[in-house]
Amino acid sequence: MTHPASSAETLPCSARGCRAPAQWALRWNNPRLHPPERRKTWLACAAHRASLGAFLDARGFLREVAPMAGSPTLEEWTGTNERQAP
Ligand SMILES: [Zn+2]
């Protein structure tokens, strides 16, 4: 029963029952279910990065772990798609 407290979007950790803001994006792929280029993303707070990562890594699903610096980084990523041609 919460609503966003600010306009800045804070994505929650994907761990069950955890409401902490995510700081890491764990990208994974289950080769039995997904084509090789497909990436599923779990978000993890600092406390759950290791446990979620270990869960995926134990199954051979984990592909990469990327830090989530927050929306400024996401905006930068989006911005690179619109870089000006010389
Ligand atoms: Zn968490």
PDB file of the backbone (N, CA, C, O) and the ligand in Angstrom, with CONECT records:
HET     ZN  A 101       1
ATOM      1  N   MET A   1       0.826  -1.197   0.000  1.00  0.00           N
ATOM      2  CA  MET A   1       0.000   0.000   0.000  1.00  0.00           C
ATOM      3  C   MET A   1       0.865   1.254   0.000  1.00  0.00           C
ATOM      4  O   MET A   1       0.625   2.189   0.765  1.00  0.00           O
ATOM      5  N   THR A   2       1.831   1.262  -0.830  1.00  0.00           N
ATOM      6  CA  THR A   2       2.680   2.439  -0.906  1.00  0.00           C
ATOM      7  C   THR A   2       2.487   3.085  -2.259  1.00  0.00           C
ATOM      8  O   THR A   2       2.071   2.435  -3.219  1.00  0.00           O
ATOM      9  N   HIS A   3       2.785   4.337  -2.327  1.00  0.00           N
ATOM     10  CA  HIS A   3       2.799   4.991  -3.621  1.00  0.00           C
ATOM     11  C   HIS A   3       4.099   5.753  -3.748  1.00  0.00           C
ATOM     12  O   HIS A   3       4.719   6.100  -2.743  1.00  0.00           O
ATOM     13  N   PRO A   4       4.511   6.012  -4.956  1.00  0.00           N
ATOM     14  CA  PRO A   4       5.806   6.669  -5.122  1.00  0.00           C
ATOM     15  C   PRO A   4       5.869   7.980  -4.359  1.00  0.00           C
ATOM     16  O   PRO A   4       4.970   8.816  -4.449  1.00  0.00           O
ATOM     17  N   ALA A   5       6.939   8.143  -3.612  1.00  0.00           N
ATOM     18  CA  ALA A   5       7.083   9.334  -2.784  1.00  0.00           C
ATOM     19  C   ALA A   5       7.630  10.508  -3.583  1.00  0.00           C
ATOM     20  O   ALA A   5       7.490  11.665  -3.187  1.00  0.00           O
ATOM     21  N   SER A   6       8.244  10.198  -4.695  1.00  0.00           N
ATOM     22  CA  SER A   6       8.812  11.268  -5.507  1.00  0.00           C
ATOM     23  C   SER A   6       8.674  10.888  -6.970  1.00  0.00           C
ATOM     24  O   SER A   6       8.334   9.755  -7.309  1.00  0.00           O
ATOM     25  N   SER A   7       8.943  11.847  -7.814  1.00  0.00           N
ATOM     26  CA  SER A   7       8.840  11.582  -9.235  1.00  0.00           C
ATOM     27  C   SER A   7      10.012  10.740  -9.731  1.00  0.00           C
ATOM     28  O   SER A   7       9.931  10.123 -10.793  1.00  0.00           O
ATOM     29  N   ALA A   8      11.095  10.714  -8.969  1.00  0.00           N
ATOM     30  CA  ALA A   8      12.250   9.908  -9.359  1.00  0.00           C
ATOM     31  C   ALA A   8      11.910   8.438  -9.164  1.00  0.00           C
ATOM     32  O   ALA A   8      11.626   8.000  -8.049  1.00  0.00           O
ATOM     33  N   GLU A   9      11.939   7.708 -10.215  1.00  0.00           N
ATOM     34  CA  GLU A   9      11.536   6.312 -10.134  1.00  0.00           C
ATOM     35  C   GLU A   9      12.637   5.480  -9.493  1.00  0.00           C
ATOM     36  O   GLU A   9      13.773   5.450  -9.965  1.00  0.00           O
ATOM     37  N   THR A  10      12.276   4.809  -8.410  1.00  0.00           N
ATOM     38  CA  THR A  10      13.222   3.930  -7.745  1.00  0.00           C
ATOM     39  C   THR A  10      12.702   2.510  -7.863  1.00  0.00           C
ATOM     40  O   THR A  10      11.627   2.192  -7.354  1.00  0.00           O
ATOM     41  N   LEU A  11      13.443   1.677  -8.518  1.00  0.00           N
ATOM     42  CA  LEU A  11      12.997   0.315  -8.732  1.00  0.00           C
ATOM     43  C   LEU A  11      13.362  -0.532  -7.522  1.00  0.00           C
ATOM     44  O   LEU A  11      14.471  -0.436  -6.997  1.00  0.00           O
ATOM     45  N   PRO A  12      12.426  -1.359  -7.086  1.00  0.00           N
ATOM     46  CA  PRO A  12      12.695  -2.166  -5.898  1.00  0.00           C
ATOM     47  C   PRO A  12      13.495  -3.422  -6.229  1.00  0.00           C
ATOM     48  O   PRO A  12      13.496  -3.909  -7.359  1.00  0.00           O
ATOM     49  N   CYS A  13      14.157  -3.913  -5.230  1.00  0.00           N
ATOM     50  CA  CYS A  13      14.868  -5.186  -5.301  1.00  0.00           C
ATOM     51  C   CYS A  13      13.886  -6.304  -5.673  1.00  0.00           C
ATOM     52  O   CYS A  13      12.726  -6.288  -5.260  1.00  0.00           O
ATOM     53  N   SER A  14      14.365  -7.270  -6.457  1.00  0.00           N
ATOM     54  CA  SER A  14      13.508  -8.370  -6.904  1.00  0.00           C
ATOM     55  C   SER A  14      13.387  -9.485  -5.876  1.00  0.00           C
ATOM     56  O   SER A  14      12.565 -10.387  -6.035  1.00  0.00           O
ATOM     57  N   ALA A  15      14.185  -9.435  -4.838  1.00  0.00           N
ATOM     58  CA  ALA A  15      14.123 -10.497  -3.838  1.00  0.00           C
ATOM     59  C   ALA A  15      12.747 -10.491  -3.165  1.00  0.00           C
ATOM     60  O   ALA A  15      12.168  -9.435  -2.910  1.00  0.00           O
ATOM     61  N   ARG A  16      12.246 -11.679  -2.890  1.00  0.00           N
ATOM     62  CA  ARG A  16      10.911 -11.792  -2.326  1.00  0.00           C
ATOM     63  C   ARG A  16      10.822 -11.056  -0.992  1.00  0.00           C
ATOM     64  O   ARG A  16      11.616 -11.300  -0.083  1.00  0.00           O
ATOM     65  N   GLY A  17       9.861 -10.168  -0.887  1.00  0.00           N
ATOM     66  CA  GLY A  17       9.633  -9.469   0.362  1.00  0.00           C
ATOM     67  C   GLY A  17      10.555  -8.297   0.626  1.00  0.00           C
ATOM     68  O   GLY A  17      10.446  -7.638   1.660  1.00  0.00           O
ATOM     69  N   CYS A  18      11.460  -8.032  -0.298  1.00  0.00           N
ATOM     70  CA  CYS A  18      12.406  -6.939  -0.086  1.00  0.00           C
ATOM     71  C   CYS A  18      11.894  -5.683  -0.775  1.00  0.00           C
ATOM     72  O   CYS A  18      11.508  -5.718  -1.943  1.00  0.00           O
ATOM     73  N   ARG A  19      11.895  -4.584  -0.048  1.00  0.00           N
ATOM     74  CA  ARG A  19      11.431  -3.313  -0.607  1.00  0.00           C
ATOM     75  C   ARG A  19      12.574  -2.340  -0.820  1.00  0.00           C
ATOM     76  O   ARG A  19      12.352  -1.179  -1.166  1.00  0.00           O
ATOM     77  N   ALA A  20      13.784  -2.803  -0.616  1.00  0.00           N
ATOM     78  CA  ALA A  20      14.925  -1.895  -0.740  1.00  0.00           C
ATOM     79  C   ALA A  20      15.109  -1.483  -2.199  1.00  0.00           C
ATOM     80  O   ALA A  20      14.819  -2.261  -3.108  1.00  0.00           O
ATOM     81  N   PRO A  21      15.586  -0.276  -2.420  1.00  0.00           N
ATOM     82  CA  PRO A  21      15.850   0.151  -3.794  1.00  0.00           C
ATOM     83  C   PRO A  21      16.987  -0.666  -4.407  1.00  0.00           C
ATOM     84  O   PRO A  21      18.004  -0.923  -3.764  1.00  0.00           O
ATOM     85  N   ALA A  22      16.793  -1.059  -5.641  1.00  0.00           N
ATOM     86  CA  ALA A  22      17.789  -1.896  -6.303  1.00  0.00           C
ATOM     87  C   ALA A  22      19.036  -1.090  -6.638  1.00  0.00           C
ATOM     88  O   ALA A  22      18.960   0.080  -7.014  1.00  0.00           O
ATOM     89  N   GLN A  23      20.167  -1.733  -6.496  1.00  0.00           N
ATOM     90  CA  GLN A  23      21.440  -1.102  -6.860  1.00  0.00           C
ATOM     91  C   GLN A  23      22.161  -1.882  -7.937  1.00  0.00           C
ATOM     92  O   GLN A  23      23.149  -1.409  -8.498  1.00  0.00           O
ATOM     93  N   TRP A  24      21.671  -3.081  -8.229  1.00  0.00           N
ATOM     94  CA  TRP A  24      22.335  -3.934  -9.198  1.00  0.00           C
ATOM     95  C   TRP A  24      21.305  -4.563 -10.130  1.00  0.00           C
ATOM     96  O   TRP A  24      20.182  -4.869  -9.730  1.00  0.00           O
ATOM     97  N   ALA A  25      21.709  -4.743 -11.355  1.00  0.00           N
ATOM     98  CA  ALA A  25      20.883  -5.453 -12.327  1.00  0.00           C
ATOM     99  C   ALA A  25      21.597  -6.753 -12.695  1.00  0.00           C
ATOM    100  O   ALA A  25      22.707  -6.746 -13.226  1.00  0.00           O
ATOM    101  N   LEU A  26      20.934  -7.858 -12.399  1.00  0.00           N
ATOM    102  CA  LEU A  26      21.488  -9.164 -12.727  1.00  0.00           C
ATOM    103  C   LEU A  26      20.813  -9.648 -14.003  1.00  0.00           C
ATOM    104  O   LEU A  26      19.603  -9.876 -14.028  1.00  0.00           O
ATOM    105  N   ARG A  27      21.590  -9.802 -15.047  1.00  0.00           N
ATOM    106  CA  ARG A  27      21.036 -10.226 -16.331  1.00  0.00           C
ATOM    107  C   ARG A  27      21.307 -11.706 -16.500  1.00  0.00           C
ATOM    108  O   ARG A  27      22.431 -12.185 -16.351  1.00  0.00           O
ATOM    109  N   TRP A  28      20.225 -12.416 -16.819  1.00  0.00           N
ATOM    110  CA  TRP A  28      20.357 -13.863 -16.882  1.00  0.00           C
ATOM    111  C   TRP A  28      19.549 -14.433 -18.023  1.00  0.00           C
ATOM    112  O   TRP A  28      18.707 -13.762 -18.621  1.00  0.00           O
ATOM    113  N   ASN A  29      19.825 -15.676 -18.304  1.00  0.00           N
ATOM    114  CA  ASN A  29      19.191 -16.369 -19.417  1.00  0.00           C
ATOM    115  C   ASN A  29      19.096 -17.846 -19.073  1.00  0.00           C
ATOM    116  O   ASN A  29      20.081 -18.465 -18.672  1.00  0.00           O
ATOM    117  N   ASN A  30      17.923 -18.393 -19.228  1.00  0.00           N
ATOM    118  CA  ASN A  30      17.745 -19.828 -19.055  1.00  0.00           C
ATOM    119  C   ASN A  30      17.732 -20.472 -20.433  1.00  0.00           C
ATOM    120  O   ASN A  30      16.743 -20.356 -21.158  1.00  0.00           O
ATOM    121  N   PRO A  31      18.811 -21.147 -20.805  1.00  0.00           N
ATOM    122  CA  PRO A  31      18.916 -21.660 -22.174  1.00  0.00           C
ATOM    123  C   PRO A  31      17.839 -22.692 -22.515  1.00  0.00           C
ATOM    124  O   PRO A  31      17.609 -22.974 -23.691  1.00  0.00           O
ATOM    125  N   ARG A  32      17.184 -23.252 -21.511  1.00  0.00           N
ATOM    126  CA  ARG A  32      16.099 -24.205 -21.799  1.00  0.00           C
ATOM    127  C   ARG A  32      14.803 -23.492 -22.167  1.00  0.00           C
ATOM    128  O   ARG A  32      13.927 -24.077 -22.805  1.00  0.00           O
ATOM    129  N   LEU A  33      14.686 -22.250 -21.771  1.00  0.00           N
ATOM    130  CA  LEU A  33      13.450 -21.497 -21.999  1.00  0.00           C
ATOM    131  C   LEU A  33      13.616 -20.339 -22.972  1.00  0.00           C
ATOM    132  O   LEU A  33      12.678 -19.956 -23.671  1.00  0.00           O
ATOM    133  N   HIS A  34      14.821 -19.792 -23.004  1.00  0.00           N
ATOM    134  CA  HIS A  34      15.014 -18.538 -23.728  1.00  0.00           C
ATOM    135  C   HIS A  34      16.014 -18.710 -24.859  1.00  0.00           C
ATOM    136  O   HIS A  34      16.959 -19.491 -24.746  1.00  0.00           O
ATOM    137  N   PRO A  35      15.809 -17.984 -25.945  1.00  0.00           N
ATOM    138  CA  PRO A  35      16.841 -17.945 -26.976  1.00  0.00           C
ATOM    139  C   PRO A  35      18.095 -17.293 -26.403  1.00  0.00           C
ATOM    140  O   PRO A  35      18.018 -16.515 -25.453  1.00  0.00           O
ATOM    141  N   PRO A  36      19.254 -17.615 -26.987  1.00  0.00           N
ATOM    142  CA  PRO A  36      20.525 -17.182 -26.385  1.00  0.00           C
ATOM    143  C   PRO A  36      20.651 -15.686 -26.196  1.00  0.00           C
ATOM    144  O   PRO A  36      21.310 -15.237 -25.258  1.00  0.00           O
ATOM    145  N   GLU A  37      20.033 -14.906 -27.065  1.00  0.00           N
ATOM    146  CA  GLU A  37      20.198 -13.450 -26.974  1.00  0.00           C
ATOM    147  C   GLU A  37      19.245 -12.823 -25.964  1.00  0.00           C
ATOM    148  O   GLU A  37      19.377 -11.647 -25.623  1.00  0.00           O
ATOM    149  N   ARG A  38      18.293 -13.606 -25.490  1.00  0.00           N
ATOM    150  CA  ARG A  38      17.320 -13.090 -24.535  1.00  0.00           C
ATOM    151  C   ARG A  38      17.979 -12.834 -23.189  1.00  0.00           C
ATOM    152  O   ARG A  38      18.824 -13.613 -22.749  1.00  0.00           O
ATOM    153  N   ARG A  39      17.596 -11.747 -22.537  1.00  0.00           N
ATOM    154  CA  ARG A  39      18.090 -11.463 -21.192  1.00  0.00           C
ATOM    155  C   ARG A  39      16.925 -11.132 -20.288  1.00  0.00           C
ATOM    156  O   ARG A  39      16.139 -10.223 -20.555  1.00  0.00           O
ATOM    157  N   LYS A  40      16.835 -11.884 -19.224  1.00  0.00           N
ATOM    158  CA  LYS A  40      15.925 -11.519 -18.154  1.00  0.00           C
ATOM    159  C   LYS A  40      16.713 -10.689 -17.157  1.00  0.00           C
ATOM    160  O   LYS A  40      17.925 -10.861 -17.028  1.00  0.00           O
ATOM    161  N   THR A  41      16.054  -9.809 -16.467  1.00  0.00           N
ATOM    162  CA  THR A  41      16.748  -8.956 -15.510  1.00  0.00           C
ATOM    163  C   THR A  41      16.105  -9.069 -14.137  1.00  0.00           C
ATOM    164  O   THR A  41      14.896  -8.903 -13.971  1.00  0.00           O
ATOM    165  N   TRP A  42      16.943  -9.354 -13.179  1.00  0.00           N
ATOM    166  CA  TRP A  42      16.524  -9.238 -11.787  1.00  0.00           C
ATOM    167  C   TRP A  42      17.238  -8.042 -11.205  1.00  0.00           C
ATOM    168  O   TRP A  42      18.402  -7.783 -11.509  1.00  0.00           O
ATOM    169  N   LEU A  43      16.530  -7.321 -10.371  1.00  0.00           N
ATOM    170  CA  LEU A  43      17.138  -6.191  -9.693  1.00  0.00           C
ATOM    171  C   LEU A  43      17.429  -6.584  -8.248  1.00  0.00           C
ATOM    172  O   LEU A  43      16.645  -7.278  -7.600  1.00  0.00           O
ATOM    173  N   ALA A  44      18.566  -6.126  -7.770  1.00  0.00           N
ATOM    174  CA  ALA A  44      18.967  -6.507  -6.420  1.00  0.00           C
ATOM    175  C   ALA A  44      19.500  -5.319  -5.650  1.00  0.00           C
ATOM    176  O   ALA A  44      20.209  -4.470  -6.190  1.00  0.00           O
ATOM    177  N   CYS A  45      19.143  -5.276  -4.365  1.00  0.00           N
ATOM    178  CA  CYS A  45      19.779  -4.320  -3.482  1.00  0.00           C
ATOM    179  C   CYS A  45      21.147  -4.875  -3.094  1.00  0.00           C
ATOM    180  O   CYS A  45      21.492  -6.004  -3.442  1.00  0.00           O
ATOM    181  N   ALA A  46      21.914  -4.074  -2.376  1.00  0.00           N
ATOM    182  CA  ALA A  46      23.260  -4.516  -2.008  1.00  0.00           C
ATOM    183  C   ALA A  46      23.210  -5.805  -1.183  1.00  0.00           C
ATOM    184  O   ALA A  46      24.087  -6.660  -1.299  1.00  0.00           O
ATOM    185  N   ALA A  47      22.183  -5.932  -0.358  1.00  0.00           N
ATOM    186  CA  ALA A  47      22.105  -7.092   0.525  1.00  0.00           C
ATOM    187  C   ALA A  47      21.755  -8.369  -0.223  1.00  0.00           C
ATOM    188  O   ALA A  47      22.096  -9.464   0.225  1.00  0.00           O
ATOM    189  N   HIS A  48      21.075  -8.239  -1.360  1.00  0.00           N
ATOM    190  CA  HIS A  48      20.609  -9.432  -2.065  1.00  0.00           C
ATOM    191  C   HIS A  48      21.394  -9.744  -3.334  1.00  0.00           C
ATOM    192  O   HIS A  48      21.152 -10.763  -3.981  1.00  0.00           O
ATOM    193  N   ARG A  49      22.321  -8.882  -3.687  1.00  0.00           N
ATOM    194  CA  ARG A  49      23.078  -9.142  -4.917  1.00  0.00           C
ATOM    195  C   ARG A  49      23.761 -10.502  -4.861  1.00  0.00           C
ATOM    196  O   ARG A  49      23.714 -11.266  -5.825  1.00  0.00           O
ATOM    197  N   ALA A  50      24.390 -10.802  -3.740  1.00  0.00           N
ATOM    198  CA  ALA A  50      25.133 -12.049  -3.635  1.00  0.00           C
ATOM    199  C   ALA A  50      24.207 -13.258  -3.682  1.00  0.00           C
ATOM    200  O   ALA A  50      24.496 -14.238  -4.369  1.00  0.00           O
ATOM    201  N   SER A  51      23.084 -13.191  -2.947  1.00  0.00           N
ATOM    202  CA  SER A  51      22.217 -14.358  -2.872  1.00  0.00           C
ATOM    203  C   SER A  51      21.478 -14.590  -4.186  1.00  0.00           C
ATOM    204  O   SER A  51      21.351 -15.729  -4.635  1.00  0.00           O
ATOM    205  N   LEU A  52      20.994 -13.522  -4.798  1.00  0.00           N
ATOM    206  CA  LEU A  52      20.335 -13.676  -6.092  1.00  0.00           C
ATOM    207  C   LEU A  52      21.345 -14.112  -7.156  1.00  0.00           C
ATOM    208  O   LEU A  52      21.047 -14.952  -8.005  1.00  0.00           O
ATOM    209  N   GLY A  53      22.533 -13.531  -7.095  1.00  0.00           N
ATOM    210  CA  GLY A  53      23.572 -13.901  -8.047  1.00  0.00           C
ATOM    211  C   GLY A  53      23.974 -15.365  -7.894  1.00  0.00           C
ATOM    212  O   GLY A  53      24.172 -16.069  -8.884  1.00  0.00           O
ATOM    213  N   ALA A  54      24.090 -15.813  -6.650  1.00  0.00           N
ATOM    214  CA  ALA A  54      24.470 -17.198  -6.411  1.00  0.00           C
ATOM    215  C   ALA A  54      23.384 -18.157  -6.895  1.00  0.00           C
ATOM    216  O   ALA A  54      23.683 -19.230  -7.417  1.00  0.00           O
ATOM    217  N   PHE A  55      22.120 -17.761  -6.716  1.00  0.00           N
ATOM    218  CA  PHE A  55      21.003 -18.586  -7.173  1.00  0.00           C
ATOM    219  C   PHE A  55      21.085 -18.791  -8.681  1.00  0.00           C
ATOM    220  O   PHE A  55      20.935 -19.911  -9.170  1.00  0.00           O
ATOM    221  N   LEU A  56      21.323 -17.706  -9.414  1.00  0.00           N
ATOM    222  CA  LEU A  56      21.401 -17.798 -10.866  1.00  0.00           C
ATOM    223  C   LEU A  56      22.684 -18.497 -11.320  1.00  0.00           C
ATOM    224  O   LEU A  56      22.675 -19.311 -12.244  1.00  0.00           O
ATOM    225  N   ASP A  57      23.784 -18.160 -10.649  1.00  0.00           N
ATOM    226  CA  ASP A  57      25.068 -18.720 -11.054  1.00  0.00           C
ATOM    227  C   ASP A  57      25.091 -20.228 -10.832  1.00  0.00           C
ATOM    228  O   ASP A  57      25.687 -20.963 -11.619  1.00  0.00           O
ATOM    229  N   ALA A  58      24.443 -20.692  -9.763  1.00  0.00           N
ATOM    230  CA  ALA A  58      24.426 -22.124  -9.468  1.00  0.00           C
ATOM    231  C   ALA A  58      23.720 -22.906 -10.566  1.00  0.00           C
ATOM    232  O   ALA A  58      23.996 -24.086 -10.779  1.00  0.00           O
ATOM    233  N   ARG A  59      22.806 -22.237 -11.260  1.00  0.00           N
ATOM    234  CA  ARG A  59      22.061 -22.887 -12.341  1.00  0.00           C
ATOM    235  C   ARG A  59      22.663 -22.607 -13.713  1.00  0.00           C
ATOM    236  O   ARG A  59      22.164 -23.078 -14.735  1.00  0.00           O
ATOM    237  N   GLY A  60      23.734 -21.838 -13.716  1.00  0.00           N
ATOM    238  CA  GLY A  60      24.376 -21.504 -14.983  1.00  0.00           C
ATOM    239  C   GLY A  60      23.615 -20.474 -15.786  1.00  0.00           C
ATOM    240  O   GLY A  60      23.794 -20.379 -17.000  1.00  0.00           O
ATOM    241  N   PHE A  61      22.757 -19.692 -15.120  1.00  0.00           N
ATOM    242  CA  PHE A  61      21.916 -18.726 -15.835  1.00  0.00           C
ATOM    243  C   PHE A  61      22.527 -17.324 -15.880  1.00  0.00           C
ATOM    244  O   PHE A  61      22.214 -16.532 -16.768  1.00  0.00           O
ATOM    245  N   LEU A  62      23.394 -17.028 -14.920  1.00  0.00           N
ATOM    246  CA  LEU A  62      23.859 -15.650 -14.776  1.00  0.00           C
ATOM    247  C   LEU A  62      24.767 -15.263 -15.932  1.00  0.00           C
ATOM    248  O   LEU A  62      25.714 -15.978 -16.261  1.00  0.00           O
ATOM    249  N   ARG A  63      24.468 -14.121 -16.545  1.00  0.00           N
ATOM    250  CA  ARG A  63      25.263 -13.641 -17.672  1.00  0.00           C
ATOM    251  C   ARG A  63      26.083 -12.415 -17.312  1.00  0.00           C
ATOM    252  O   ARG A  63      27.260 -12.327 -17.661  1.00  0.00           O
ATOM    253  N   GLU A  64      25.471 -11.474 -16.619  1.00  0.00           N
ATOM    254  CA  GLU A  64      26.250 -10.321 -16.196  1.00  0.00           C
ATOM    255  C   GLU A  64      25.565  -9.620 -15.034  1.00  0.00           C
ATOM    256  O   GLU A  64      24.356  -9.741 -14.832  1.00  0.00           O
ATOM    257  N   VAL A  65      26.357  -8.896 -14.290  1.00  0.00           N
ATOM    258  CA  VAL A  65      25.853  -8.077 -13.199  1.00  0.00           C
ATOM    259  C   VAL A  65      26.308  -6.650 -13.468  1.00  0.00           C
ATOM    260  O   VAL A  65      27.500  -6.376 -13.601  1.00  0.00           O
ATOM    261  N   ALA A  66      25.351  -5.762 -13.544  1.00  0.00           N
ATOM    262  CA  ALA A  66      25.680  -4.372 -13.844  1.00  0.00           C
ATOM    263  C   ALA A  66      25.198  -3.483 -12.714  1.00  0.00           C
ATOM    264  O   ALA A  66      24.109  -3.698 -12.181  1.00  0.00           O
ATOM    265  N   PRO A  67      25.979  -2.501 -12.345  1.00  0.00           N
ATOM    266  CA  PRO A  67      25.533  -1.576 -11.305  1.00  0.00           C
ATOM    267  C   PRO A  67      24.428  -0.673 -11.820  1.00  0.00           C
ATOM    268  O   PRO A  67      24.440  -0.243 -12.974  1.00  0.00           O
ATOM    269  N   MET A  68      23.481  -0.395 -10.952  1.00  0.00           N
ATOM    270  CA  MET A  68      22.435   0.570 -11.271  1.00  0.00           C
ATOM    271  C   MET A  68      22.742   1.846 -10.508  1.00  0.00           C
ATOM    272  O   MET A  68      22.471   1.934  -9.310  1.00  0.00           O
ATOM    273  N   ALA A  69      23.294   2.813 -11.174  1.00  0.00           N
ATOM    274  CA  ALA A  69      23.669   4.046 -10.486  1.00  0.00           C
ATOM    275  C   ALA A  69      22.472   4.941 -10.261  1.00  0.00           C
ATOM    276  O   ALA A  69      22.563   5.945  -9.555  1.00  0.00           O
ATOM    277  N   GLY A  70      21.353   4.581 -10.858  1.00  0.00           N
ATOM    278  CA  GLY A  70      20.168   5.409 -10.715  1.00  0.00           C
ATOM    279  C   GLY A  70      19.727   5.962 -12.050  1.00  0.00           C
ATOM    280  O   GLY A  70      20.334   5.692 -13.086  1.00  0.00           O
ATOM    281  N   SER A  71      18.667   6.738 -12.009  1.00  0.00           N
ATOM    282  CA  SER A  71      18.085   7.217 -13.255  1.00  0.00           C
ATOM    283  C   SER A  71      19.044   8.049 -14.107  1.00  0.00           C
ATOM    284  O   SER A  71      18.939   7.993 -15.332  1.00  0.00           O
ATOM    285  N   PRO A  72      19.960   8.807 -13.537  1.00  0.00           N
ATOM    286  CA  PRO A  72      20.880   9.554 -14.418  1.00  0.00           C
ATOM    287  C   PRO A  72      21.618   8.641 -15.382  1.00  0.00           C
ATOM    288  O   PRO A  72      21.821   8.989 -16.545  1.00  0.00           O
ATOM    289  N   THR A  73      22.021   7.464 -14.894  1.00  0.00           N
ATOM    290  CA  THR A  73      22.713   6.528 -15.772  1.00  0.00           C
ATOM    291  C   THR A  73      21.779   6.030 -16.867  1.00  0.00           C
ATOM    292  O   THR A  73      22.165   5.912 -18.030  1.00  0.00           O
ATOM    293  N   LEU A  74      20.550   5.744 -16.475  1.00  0.00           N
ATOM    294  CA  LEU A  74      19.596   5.264 -17.471  1.00  0.00           C
ATOM    295  C   LEU A  74      19.346   6.336 -18.527  1.00  0.00           C
ATOM    296  O   LEU A  74      19.209   6.041 -19.714  1.00  0.00           O
ATOM    297  N   GLU A  75      19.289   7.576 -18.075  1.00  0.00           N
ATOM    298  CA  GLU A  75      19.094   8.662 -19.040  1.00  0.00           C
ATOM    299  C   GLU A  75      20.287   8.773 -19.976  1.00  0.00           C
ATOM    300  O   GLU A  75      20.136   9.040 -21.168  1.00  0.00           O
ATOM    301  N   GLU A  76      21.475   8.563 -19.420  1.00  0.00           N
ATOM    302  CA  GLU A  76      22.655   8.605 -20.279  1.00  0.00           C
ATOM    303  C   GLU A  76      22.584   7.506 -21.319  1.00  0.00           C
ATOM    304  O   GLU A  76      22.899   7.720 -22.489  1.00  0.00           O
ATOM    305  N   TRP A  77      22.166   6.325 -20.883  1.00  0.00           N
ATOM    306  CA  TRP A  77      22.069   5.218 -21.828  1.00  0.00           C
ATOM    307  C   TRP A  77      21.092   5.559 -22.940  1.00  0.00           C
ATOM    308  O   TRP A  77      21.368   5.324 -24.116  1.00  0.00           O
ATOM    309  N   THR A  78      19.949   6.115 -22.559  1.00  0.00           N
ATOM    310  CA  THR A  78      18.966   6.490 -23.555  1.00  0.00           C
ATOM    311  C   THR A  78      19.520   7.564 -24.477  1.00  0.00           C
ATOM    312  O   THR A  78      19.301   7.544 -25.688  1.00  0.00           O
ATOM    313  N   GLY A  79      20.247   8.510 -23.873  1.00  0.00           N
ATOM    314  CA  GLY A  79      20.782   9.616 -24.637  1.00  0.00           C
ATOM    315  C   GLY A  79      21.762   9.180 -25.712  1.00  0.00           C
ATOM    316  O   GLY A  79      21.881   9.832 -26.749  1.00  0.00           O
ATOM    317  N   THR A  80      22.463   8.085 -25.469  1.00  0.00           N
ATOM    318  CA  THR A  80      23.453   7.649 -26.464  1.00  0.00           C
ATOM    319  C   THR A  80      22.781   7.226 -27.764  1.00  0.00           C
ATOM    320  O   THR A  80      23.416   7.176 -28.818  1.00  0.00           O
ATOM    321  N   ASN A  81      21.497   6.924 -27.676  1.00  0.00           N
ATOM    322  CA  ASN A  81      20.797   6.526 -28.899  1.00  0.00           C
ATOM    323  C   ASN A  81      20.501   7.727 -29.803  1.00  0.00           C
ATOM    324  O   ASN A  81      20.154   7.577 -30.974  1.00  0.00           O
ATOM    325  N   GLU A  82      20.647   8.897 -29.232  1.00  0.00           N
ATOM    326  CA  GLU A  82      20.286  10.106 -29.986  1.00  0.00           C
ATOM    327  C   GLU A  82      21.496  11.012 -30.208  1.00  0.00           C
ATOM    328  O   GLU A  82      21.363  12.219 -30.406  1.00  0.00           O
ATOM    329  N   ARG A  83      22.654  10.410 -30.170  1.00  0.00           N
ATOM    330  CA  ARG A  83      23.845  11.239 -30.375  1.00  0.00           C
ATOM    331  C   ARG A  83      23.818  11.842 -31.773  1.00  0.00           C
ATOM    332  O   ARG A  83      23.328  11.247 -32.733  1.00  0.00           O
ATOM    333  N   GLN A  84      24.360  13.038 -31.841  1.00  0.00           N
ATOM    334  CA  GLN A  84      24.269  13.769 -33.098  1.00  0.00           C
ATOM    335  C   GLN A  84      25.279  13.244 -34.101  1.00  0.00           C
ATOM    336  O   GLN A  84      26.420  12.937 -33.754  1.00  0.00           O
ATOM    337  N   ALA A  85      24.855  13.148 -35.312  1.00  0.00           N
ATOM    338  CA  ALA A  85      25.777  12.780 -36.383  1.00  0.00           C
ATOM    339  C   ALA A  85      26.648  13.992 -36.724  1.00  0.00           C
ATOM    340  O   ALA A  85      26.179  15.128 -36.662  1.00  0.00           O
ATOM    341  N   PRO A  86      27.875  13.760 -37.073  1.00  0.00           N
ATOM    342  CA  PRO A  86      28.759  14.876 -37.402  1.00  0.00           C
ATOM    343  C   PRO A  86      28.336  15.579 -38.682  1.00  0.00           C
ATOM    344  O   PRO A  86      28.979  16.543 -39.099  1.00  0.00           O
TER     345      PRO A  86
HETATM  346 ZN    ZN A 101      16.890  -6.864  -1.472  1.00  0.00          ZN2+
END
